[in-house]
Amino acid sequence: MYLPKCKIGYLLLAVLCCLLLSSAAYGVDQEDENTPTDENLWKAQQAGDFEKAARIKAILDAEAAKSWGAPVHEETGLGAPGVVPPIKDDAFLRPPSWGNDFTIATGTVSGGISTDYDNFGNIYAVRCTTYAGNTNGKVDIYKSTDGGASWFRINGWASPTIKYTYPVVLTGTDGTPDKLYVFYLRSSNNGDIRVGRFTQSGTLEGYYEVKQDADIVTYFTVCANYGVANRIMLAYQKEGLGDPTPDLYTIRSTNRGETWGNQRYVSTDGSHPDIAYGYGGYVYMVYTKTSGLDDEISFCKGTDYGVSSWQDFEALTADSWDDDYAKVAATHTSPYNNQYVWVGYTHDYAGLGNWDMRFAYSSNAGVSWSKNHYLASESNYDEMACDLWVGRKTSYVYVNICYLRTRYISPRLRYHDIYYAYVNKYNPTTWTSHGDISNYWGALDYDGRKVCQGTYGGIASGWRRRLCRSILFHQLSRSLLRQPAIDRCGG
């Protein structure tokens, strides 16, 4: 039988694909070290077997893409490194303006707020509020399915005696159905850390102990790796009796928050930590060192999902003035060692009590740094309490920031406004600001977790896709009344 050349070519291609698939499957069955896991990827990289590492990475990336489902929108790449993107691309990716506030819930908020979004564009927010006269006696979880225009409470819990602080909400796509995690600090046992796991519709699956012992825990931060979303890492500061500085530790879970282990010591001097995953097992942490005559910001990272020790310790500030409440965010781009990392922090200018926003950045995953850059430093204002965030897609090259700026009207009157800005990896020191985006006074605090939080959502369809790529949450201040609100980008 005669076959045309084109058909012969198709047959040969099909046979070759079958051989490749069968050989790959045989390798997985025969050798555990070739199984496509994050640990084996890391081992291959450390051993210098880049061919094996590339093969494992390709399989992991393909599986991660499946777990996220069909993307709801695509970010556009902006060209080669070192090239400043044209204005039209920048305008396409960034929100053109900000709309009015939407109230999520009324009532007091004093224990902090947190936000996140899922793969379908739904947005989640948590807050602590008063219950039966007990300040911080209740945690409420809210959800929006329409880009923040309306909200409904999906779950929560309360106690007339226990106090809850620093709630953190995270979404995870690993598991059926997808998960929603709410971490919080309990006032029992000198400070216990727990997590409530829910479905993303709000059904409770269980409460799990992250750290429950006699240690004095006063602050924590947590992040999830969105490529392999069952990997969750938490950093916390532990106070010691007679110890002038707090100790800093990390602890992690690989089974969706049910059990926690692999606890790692980080520093004998570390307060107010912030932590963020990059990509490919890279995780970044910043914290405040309180020893010496003033507070300074330090950095470290892990390269294997926090399994081994921390590395690349770096002092990001080294001056005579206080620096505190640093936040970190990193791109999810590859290669892993070229990820861009930004750190924002509050700086006391010349020790005068004039608080400014400064930042540092790294273009090589935290190996080296460009430091002491000014982001907002007007002498007539205080700028503080920032939050940093990036989009999860590997093509996203922007970092976003929100922060509090106070305006002094008179010695006894000042406004607390929320500001927003962004920068990209191609021009990492030039921030574009949208200025004051809040419609009311923001809550006054040095910690961004008690002032404002940002989220970047892939909103599903229609007008929301065009208008609501960035959403920012903040607490309003009306005398003693505080309530969470949302500022949404508008047309």
C-alpha atoms as one frame of an Amber mdcrd trajectory, in Angstrom:
protein
   0.000   0.000   0.000   1.359   3.425  -0.916   1.300   6.152   1.741   1.879
   9.808   0.968   4.988  11.342   2.544   2.908  13.547   4.830   1.115  10.506
   6.324   4.418   8.651   6.764   5.701  11.684   8.658   2.655  11.716  10.942
   3.070   7.999  11.683   6.742   8.396  12.540   5.920  11.311  14.826   3.237
   9.275  16.611   5.624   6.324  17.122   8.286   8.649  18.498   5.815  10.219
  20.959   4.734   6.767  22.168   8.356   5.743  22.722   9.067   8.890  24.673
   5.979   8.491  26.843   6.672   4.834  27.551  10.307   5.470  28.414   9.306
   8.307  30.741   6.708   6.118  32.443   9.231   3.281  32.776  11.702   5.658
  34.424   9.109   6.786  36.974   8.135   3.201  37.804  11.678   1.926  38.089
  13.458   4.736  39.929  11.952   6.675  42.838  14.536   9.440  42.384  13.056
  10.231  38.971   9.524  10.641  40.295   8.359  14.175  39.400   8.283  15.735
  42.889   9.524  19.070  44.181  12.086  17.327  46.376  13.574  15.420  43.420
  13.625  18.612  41.385  15.619  20.314  44.128  17.979  17.316  44.481  18.668
  17.285  40.745  19.430  21.012  40.780  21.783  20.641  43.739  23.548  17.706
  42.048  24.011  19.710  38.856  21.902  17.277  36.786  20.131  20.014  34.860
  18.768  17.626  32.225  16.885  15.661  34.887  15.831  18.894  36.599  14.398
  20.244  33.352  12.492  17.009  32.728  10.983  16.967  36.234  10.157  20.670
  36.081   8.307  20.254  32.778   6.080  17.554  34.318   5.460  19.575  37.500
   4.609  22.703  35.517   2.163  20.738  33.366   0.457  19.268  36.436   0.325
  22.648  38.145  -1.365  24.117  35.092  -3.985  21.365  35.196  -4.693  21.982
  38.886  -5.455  25.634  38.206  -7.883  24.852  35.402  -8.456  27.116  32.428
  -7.054  30.594  33.055  -9.649  33.306  33.300  -7.370  35.874  31.702  -3.788
  36.199  30.562  -1.249  38.805  31.568   0.799  40.110  28.674   4.579  39.814
  28.659   6.422  43.100  28.268   9.543  42.170  26.357  13.174  41.568  27.199
  14.721  42.411  30.596  16.031  45.946  30.791  13.462  47.311  28.369  10.978
  49.810  29.781   7.494  48.730  28.641   5.550  51.081  26.381   2.772  53.163
  27.891   0.011  51.301  26.081   1.007  47.972  27.669   1.291  49.574  31.076
  -2.157  51.135  30.739  -3.610  47.778  29.684  -2.291  45.957  32.729  -2.908
  48.626  35.338  -6.250  49.911  36.606  -7.058  53.332  35.082  -8.728  54.713
  38.207 -10.226  53.726  41.531 -13.896  53.623  42.369 -15.860  54.194  45.549
 -15.646  52.142  48.717 -17.913  49.146  49.226 -18.621  48.198  52.831 -18.075
  44.523  53.623 -19.465  44.662  57.154 -20.098  47.246  59.848 -18.869  47.046
  63.411 -15.563  47.182  65.250 -12.351  45.776  63.812  -9.245  45.748  65.992
  -7.474  42.418  65.488  -6.515  42.804  61.841  -7.847  42.029  58.361  -6.725
  39.731  55.536  -7.792  39.018  51.936  -7.217  36.526  49.138  -8.851  35.337
  45.910  -9.449  31.997  44.205  -9.007  30.762  40.650 -12.553  31.726  39.712
 -12.261  35.371  40.702 -14.099  35.054  44.020 -12.655  37.227  46.793 -12.398
  36.431  50.502 -11.891  38.660  53.547 -11.589  37.920  57.267 -11.669  40.191
  60.296 -11.673  40.045  64.088 -14.512  41.811  65.850 -16.218  42.089  69.241
 -18.426  39.297  70.592 -20.490  39.457  73.812 -18.395  42.383  75.024 -15.143
  40.528  74.321 -12.903  42.597  72.057 -11.413  40.342  69.342 -13.723  37.564
  70.498 -15.034  36.733  67.025 -13.641  35.929  63.567 -15.866  36.405  60.512
 -15.205  35.132  56.964 -16.779  36.956  54.000 -16.960  36.176  50.308 -17.749
  38.156  47.172 -18.643  36.538  43.856 -19.173  39.758  41.892 -15.837  41.550
  42.093 -16.448  43.127  45.497 -19.780  44.841  44.795 -21.586  42.690  47.365
 -20.481  40.457  50.231 -21.934  37.698  52.364 -20.669  35.959  55.479 -19.842
  32.280  54.861 -18.570  31.179  58.288 -16.778  32.177  61.468 -16.471  31.426
  65.166 -16.629  33.255  68.495 -15.771  33.013  72.191 -16.843  35.119  75.196
 -13.355  34.737  76.751 -10.721  33.846  74.103  -9.236  36.653  71.999  -8.212
  36.217  68.355  -5.714  38.370  66.457  -3.925  38.523  63.101  -6.351  36.419
  61.033  -4.857  35.360  57.683  -6.972  33.889  54.877  -5.355  31.808  52.099
  -6.848  29.896  49.198  -5.524  26.559  47.925  -6.302  24.666  44.738  -4.830
  21.380  45.891  -7.566  19.044  47.066 -11.158  18.260  46.126 -12.910  20.562
  46.609 -10.555  23.552  46.710  -9.633  24.730  50.200  -9.885  27.927  52.205
  -7.535  28.359  55.176  -7.986  30.871  58.006  -5.052  31.155  60.423  -5.277
  33.028  63.705  -3.492  33.626  66.998  -5.370  32.544  70.136  -4.812  34.174
  73.508  -4.653  30.784  75.293  -1.345  29.176  76.395   0.649  32.405  75.935
  -0.390  32.458  72.296  -1.449  29.409  70.248  -1.636  29.362  66.453  -4.492
  27.482  64.816  -5.942  27.134  61.342  -9.517  26.525  60.307  -9.853  24.701
  56.977 -12.988  25.211  54.913 -14.203  24.513  51.445 -14.323  27.649  49.361
 -18.095  27.657  49.775 -17.570  28.024  53.527 -18.145  24.484  54.820 -15.911
  23.723  57.815 -13.593  20.720  57.405 -11.785  21.075  60.718  -9.646  23.131
  63.081  -5.983  22.127  63.332  -3.226  23.042  65.773  -0.217  24.698  64.165
   1.629  25.469  67.396   0.167  24.737  70.822   2.529  24.821  73.796   3.756
  27.106  76.569   5.914  29.261  74.249   5.033  32.954  74.225   4.035  33.628
  70.591   3.069  37.212  69.787   3.198  37.536  65.973   3.103  35.290  62.908
   2.846  35.347  59.123   1.943  32.593  56.663   2.039  31.914  52.920   0.988
  29.156  50.528   2.860  28.006  47.453   0.268  28.386  44.708   2.051  26.033
  42.320   1.770  23.155  44.799  -0.887  24.587  47.074  -0.757  21.961  49.818
   2.622  23.394  50.855   2.059  26.027  53.540   4.761  27.770  55.560   4.328
  29.842  58.710   6.883  32.052  60.476   6.424  33.210  64.050   8.249  35.187
  66.732   8.681  33.638  70.165   9.382  35.694  73.264  11.678  34.194  75.886
  11.650  34.956  79.589  14.717  37.047  80.303  15.598  37.159  76.588  15.789
  40.778  75.358  15.096  39.825  71.730  12.410  37.524  70.239  13.420  34.317
  68.470  12.248  33.609  64.933  11.130  30.176  63.671   9.338  28.641  60.702
   7.061  25.610  60.604   5.370  23.981  57.605   2.613  21.624  56.492   2.477
  19.432  53.392  -0.973  17.898  53.949  -3.312  20.865  53.677  -2.771  22.148
  57.192  -3.697  18.982  59.096  -0.279  18.390  60.666   2.712  20.663  61.106
   6.404  19.867  61.392   9.866  20.537  59.989  10.261  23.404  62.442  13.337
  25.514  61.669  15.178  28.063  63.742  15.899  31.249  61.789  17.307  33.899
  64.127  17.772  34.752  67.803  16.562  38.260  66.973  13.540  38.527  64.707
  10.240  40.344  65.133   7.311  41.221  62.839   8.237  38.679  60.131   6.700
  38.590  56.675   7.025  35.640  54.308   6.215  34.945  50.644   6.741  32.100
  48.176   8.324  32.801  44.848   8.464  29.893  42.394  10.199  26.538  42.204
  10.536  26.106  45.939  11.960  29.549  46.642  10.556  31.246  49.746  11.522
  34.696  51.035  11.365  36.216  54.522  11.983  39.643  56.038  11.969  40.578
  59.699  13.048  43.277  62.155  16.179  42.948  64.288  15.605  44.762  67.582
  19.054  44.523  69.172  21.383  47.497  69.172  20.363  51.139  69.428  17.677
  50.992  66.718  15.544  48.518  64.724  16.826  47.240  61.351  15.394  45.099
  58.527  16.939  41.734  57.614  16.268  39.210  54.827  16.783  35.491  54.253
  15.489  32.835  51.856  15.018  29.110  51.359  15.329  27.255  48.064  13.625
  23.932  48.779  10.219  24.891  50.175  11.795  25.455  53.574  12.911  21.856
  54.080  16.541  22.726  54.789  18.241  25.681  56.456  17.829  29.326  55.528
  20.471  31.139  53.494  21.501  34.479  51.928  21.053  36.404  55.168  21.268
  40.104  54.346  20.941  43.342  56.338  18.685  45.512  54.175  19.126  48.527
  56.443  22.124  49.629  58.499  21.620  53.155  59.761  21.047  54.963  63.048
  17.252  55.185  62.745  14.377  52.787  63.274  13.083  50.598  60.403  10.174
  48.229  60.981   7.150  46.324  59.619   8.780  45.140  56.400   6.716  43.328
  53.745   8.091  41.117  50.968   6.767  40.022  47.565   8.425  38.142  44.695
   7.641  37.342  41.083   6.899  33.735  40.142   9.047  33.873  37.034  11.706
  31.427  35.904  14.598  30.778  35.952  14.278  30.536  39.699  17.523  32.353
  40.474  16.400  35.434  38.509  13.214  36.111  40.415  12.674  39.752  41.363
  12.068  40.407  45.059  10.840  43.672  46.577  10.804  44.653  50.250   8.900
  47.683  51.546   9.314  49.016  55.074   8.688  51.996  57.344  11.669  54.264
  58.072  12.009  56.922  60.774  13.758  59.751  58.946  16.719  61.046  60.975
  15.030  59.897  64.179  12.567  62.801  63.973   9.400  60.699  64.107   8.775
  61.499  60.430   7.856  58.071  59.042   8.648  57.384  55.372   8.153  54.420
  53.040  11.388  52.966  51.708  12.147  49.849  49.679  14.898  47.529  48.496
  14.862  45.114  45.586  16.821  42.170  44.219  16.961  40.946  40.628  18.584
  37.591  41.427  16.314  35.993  44.036  17.868  37.766  46.987  21.568  37.055
  46.369  22.398  40.766  46.012  20.364  43.906  46.722  19.827  47.500  45.700
  18.945  49.252  48.974  17.681  52.423  50.642  15.350  53.643  47.908  12.647
  56.196  48.675   9.072  55.356  47.785   7.183  58.050  49.724   9.072  60.545
  51.873   7.319  63.901  52.091   8.357  65.818  55.195   4.848  67.063  55.970
   3.360  63.554  56.023   3.844  60.204  57.684   3.895  57.190  55.333   3.718
  53.750  56.918   1.872  50.404  57.306   2.415  48.960  53.823   1.327  45.752
  52.134   2.973  44.245  49.016   1.529  41.706  46.609   2.032  40.212  43.148
  -0.147  38.191  40.783   0.313  34.428  40.823   0.895  33.819  37.119   4.487
  33.294  36.049   4.135  36.063  33.422   3.199  38.701  36.013   6.095  41.152
  36.481   4.556  43.831  38.722   4.613  44.365  42.457   1.803  46.419  43.999
   1.898  48.370  47.241  -0.647  50.066  49.458   0.224  52.150  52.503  -1.133
  54.705  54.954  -0.350  58.404  54.604  -1.333  60.894  57.274  -2.174  64.515
  56.454  -1.817  67.035  59.265  -4.641  69.568  59.116  -3.833  71.092  62.496
  -1.827  70.010  65.560  -4.909  68.133  66.777  -6.383  66.933  63.470  -4.974
  64.717  60.763  -6.432  62.527  58.015  -5.318  58.942  57.419  -5.458  58.201
  53.671  -4.708  54.976  51.784  -2.318  55.256  48.840  -1.541  52.779  46.058
   1.413  52.426  43.665   3.054  49.811  41.442   6.384  49.051  39.770   7.643
  46.356  37.377  10.834  44.342  37.028  11.907  46.185  33.865  12.167  49.475
  35.751  12.229  48.359  39.392  12.889  51.741  41.046  10.251  53.871  39.296
   6.902  53.618  41.052   3.723  54.799  39.386   1.287  56.127  41.951  -2.473
  56.377  41.797  -2.329  58.611  44.846  -5.059  58.770  47.441  -7.621  56.070
  46.611  -9.595  55.983  49.855 -12.834  57.834  50.366 -12.654  57.868  54.160
  -9.986  58.058  56.818  -7.982  54.888  57.155  -7.393  53.224  60.506  -4.188
  54.466  62.120  -1.565  51.806  62.873   2.054  51.042  62.024   1.248  47.483
  60.899  -0.266  47.062  57.430  -2.188  43.998  58.627  -4.303  46.367  60.704
  -4.670  49.050  58.028  -4.839  47.842  54.422  -4.449  44.670  52.374  -4.316
  44.193  48.611  -5.285  41.355  46.337  -4.889  40.803  42.609  -7.814  38.879
  41.182  -8.363  37.147  37.867 -11.987  38.230  37.701 -14.045  35.835  35.642
 -15.776  37.574  32.772 -17.562  40.579  31.299 -17.118  44.065  32.668 -15.335
  42.771  35.746 -12.497  41.435  33.615 -11.945  44.889  32.173 -12.304  46.955
  35.319 -11.334  44.924  38.362  -7.836  43.571  38.106  -6.658  45.152  41.370
  -8.638  45.348  44.573  -7.542  46.890  47.840  -9.067  46.477  51.292  -8.719
  48.883  54.173 -10.227  49.674  57.517 -12.154  52.891  57.931 -11.747  55.136
  60.930 -14.702  56.998  62.397 -13.801  57.918  65.975 -13.849  54.494  67.692
 -15.791  52.741  64.915 -13.794  50.789  62.363 -15.174  48.700  59.544 -13.558
  46.895  56.624 -14.178  48.363  53.199 -13.043  47.725  49.665 -11.708  50.107
  47.052 -12.213  48.755  43.572 -10.662  49.953  40.378 -13.198  51.581  38.092
 -13.491  52.799  34.542
